[in-house]
Amino acid sequence: MAVNPMEMMKMGQRLKLFTEQHPRFPAFVKQVKADALVPGTIMEMKVTTPEGREYITNIRLTPEDVETLHMAGEFRQ
């Protein structure tokens, strides 16, 4: 899979916009990365639509999950 420099630049701009619109989120992610990315941690996600429908799921992190999440964090920087 080739890396498209233009797509990477667009993604960087989108991440910057996301951070500007949600300024508390990066601090949250940083805290989770520092304290909670260990095997056995349960990550839960809840999505609520404007109509009130809810979608909830969770996963218990495996050692491989932790490694993947750390790799993704390194890639972003």
C-alpha positions as CSV (number, residue, x, y, z in Angstrom):
1,M,0.0,0.0,0.0
2,A,1.6,3.2,-1.2
3,V,1.4,6.4,0.9
4,N,-0.1,9.3,-1.1
5,P,1.5,12.5,0.2
6,M,-1.5,14.6,-0.8
7,E,-3.9,12.3,1.2
8,M,-1.5,12.5,4.2
9,M,-1.5,16.3,4.0
10,K,-5.4,16.3,3.8
11,M,-5.5,14.0,6.8
12,G,-3.2,16.3,8.7
13,Q,-5.5,19.2,8.0
14,R,-8.6,17.3,9.0
15,L,-6.9,16.2,12.3
16,K,-6.0,19.8,13.0
17,L,-9.6,20.9,12.4
18,F,-10.9,18.1,14.6
19,T,-8.5,19.1,17.4
20,E,-9.7,22.8,17.1
21,Q,-13.3,21.7,17.2
22,H,-12.8,19.3,20.1
23,P,-10.0,20.7,22.2
24,R,-10.4,18.4,25.2
25,F,-10.1,15.2,23.1
26,P,-6.3,15.3,22.6
27,A,-5.7,15.6,26.4
28,F,-8.1,12.7,27.0
29,V,-6.3,10.5,24.4
30,K,-2.9,11.5,25.9
31,Q,-4.1,10.5,29.4
32,V,-5.5,7.2,28.2
33,K,-2.2,6.5,26.3
34,A,-0.2,7.2,29.4
35,D,-2.3,5.3,32.0
36,A,-4.7,2.9,30.5
37,L,-3.4,1.2,27.4
38,V,-2.6,-2.1,29.0
39,P,-3.8,-5.7,28.4
40,G,-7.1,-6.2,30.2
41,T,-8.4,-2.7,29.9
42,I,-11.9,-2.5,28.6
43,M,-12.5,0.2,26.0
44,E,-16.2,1.2,25.5
45,M,-17.7,3.3,22.8
46,K,-21.2,4.8,22.8
47,V,-22.8,6.6,19.9
48,T,-26.0,8.5,20.3
49,T,-27.7,9.8,17.1
50,P,-29.6,13.1,17.1
51,E,-32.8,11.0,17.1
52,G,-31.7,9.3,20.4
53,R,-30.7,5.9,19.0
54,E,-27.8,4.4,20.9
55,Y,-25.1,2.1,19.7
56,I,-22.7,0.7,22.4
57,T,-19.8,-1.8,22.1
58,N,-16.7,-2.6,24.1
59,I,-13.5,-4.6,23.8
60,R,-11.1,-6.0,26.3
61,L,-7.6,-5.1,25.1
62,T,-5.2,-7.9,24.3
63,P,-1.4,-7.4,24.2
64,E,-1.6,-7.3,20.4
65,D,-4.3,-4.5,20.6
66,V,-2.1,-2.5,22.9
67,E,0.8,-2.8,20.5
68,T,-1.4,-1.8,17.5
69,L,-2.7,1.2,19.4
70,H,0.8,2.3,20.3
71,M,1.9,1.9,16.7
72,A,-1.0,4.0,15.5
73,G,-0.1,6.7,17.9
74,E,3.6,6.7,16.8
75,F,2.5,6.8,13.1
76,R,0.3,9.9,13.8
77,Q,3.2,11.8,15.3
